[in-house]
């Protein structure tokens, strides 16, 4: 039953606002320079991004159009709006949250994950999306750092969520959704008791609405804080100028909505132009191709690894509707670009983004693409290559990639802010070379981050788990080049006295890591060593482990 009671939540008493995020932003002088050169980036001072992406789209006549498709359901813009409004009412009226409270979100790609994310933002709260594969230990770190008081979680992921709450002094409420047998306390039951209208909370364009966590090289996650304005800015740059998306497009892909790559490509970008997105929870290269054919998808987002695997299968599917394929999350090998072009006839749209920047800022499409190059700067952004002294490097010189634009790095209470921002530039941690035509060519990571099949993996975090195994005396984890995955995680292990290396032990150590942290972080290769290379002062020389054996 539709209840038409109007809920006026636009006016919020300032005494009932949680200022944690505001108080934990870096000092203004530590922010990167923000630039708003394009007319479409001129946003008002008061702004709620969900009102722009959803409410105004329905008002503009998109209400009956499908916004989210699955094999089981079709959600129109109007139905999504009513669902978001009911969830927002649950957050404020039932759960007692106030604007500024952090809400952890946990689910696979599903319409309810999308609706929950939008509802949190519309209610003036702050979304903290987390990947489905994270374990309780990793969730606890995020909960503590962001001082998360409430969570909306898929019932299928309840076990790790409950374990995380057991060790938390902060997380007070967990509400589950998508349970096969629902109880009165589940989200859907609570939503049924709420009206389907909710006035967007009157937020500032510079109010934090999203905290996305990215693992650092030390394994301690960094919370990147993004504003309502940022959410719209990423929709009005890359999708507009490079992707050239339109309301007739149907988006599909693999990145989780908990990734900024997925949040933009599979939810925000389609909504900004009144298009449609396909959300599917578990995809293989084969099932992604099938779904692209079934739903007549026109735009696909996934990592290079998937495109390489899909290339050998593409001839078995009708991809005649597919017009644009976007690759990001890791460097795109020229060989993968060529394989995909031969298989699909499509020129890949490569791109580089960062959680700190929220989405893609260097890319190229169509005739502008160059094999081996990431692309040119996306309109609205600026980029350059800096040398070790922080000075502009000329064409052909490998240095540190620096970028600035309408979005930028603002870490949550983290001293590493000073490492990421220098002289107004965001330093992404990537080594790049720019040619005389303005194309940027990826060369390497400048830190110890491992990027494997689109996932960011911090070597020290894997080391921490390995060192807990009773057989391990010392270990070091690095990323090594891999044609299929970009990089693989490799562990060099020194065993304790009396323990012999063996293949069964390798398997045991891999399973041990999978049980302790997200399974995708496990070392795909393990090499036993009698010792690890160190300096005279005892510092580990990781670069020696990356060198090929002679």
Secondary structure, DSSP 8 states (H G I E B T S, - for coil): ---------SS--GGG---HHHHTS--GGGS--B---SGGG---SB--HHIIIIIHHIIIIITTSEEEE-SS-EEEHHHHHHHHHHHHHIIIIIS---TT-EEEEE-SS-HHHHHHHHHHHHTT-EEEEE-TT--HHHHHHHHHHHT--EEEEEGGGHHHHHHHHHT-SS--EEEEE--SS--TTSHHHHHHTS-S-------BTTSEEEEEEEE-TTS-EEEEEEEHHHHHHHHTTHIIIII---TT-EEEE-S-TTSHHHHIIIIIHHHHTT-EEE--S---HHHHHHHHHHTT-SEEEE-HHHHHHHHTTGGGS--TT--EEEE-SS---HHHHHHHHHHHS---EEEEE-TTT-SEEEEE-GGG--TT--BEE-TT-EEEEE-TTS-B--TT-EEEEEEEBS----BSS-TTHHHHEETTEEEEEEEEEE-TTS-EEEEEESSSEEEETTEEEEHHHHHHHHTTSTTEEEEEEEEEEETTTEEEEEEEEEE-TT----HHHHHHHHHHHHHHS-GGGS-SEEEE-S---B-TTS-B-HHHHHS---
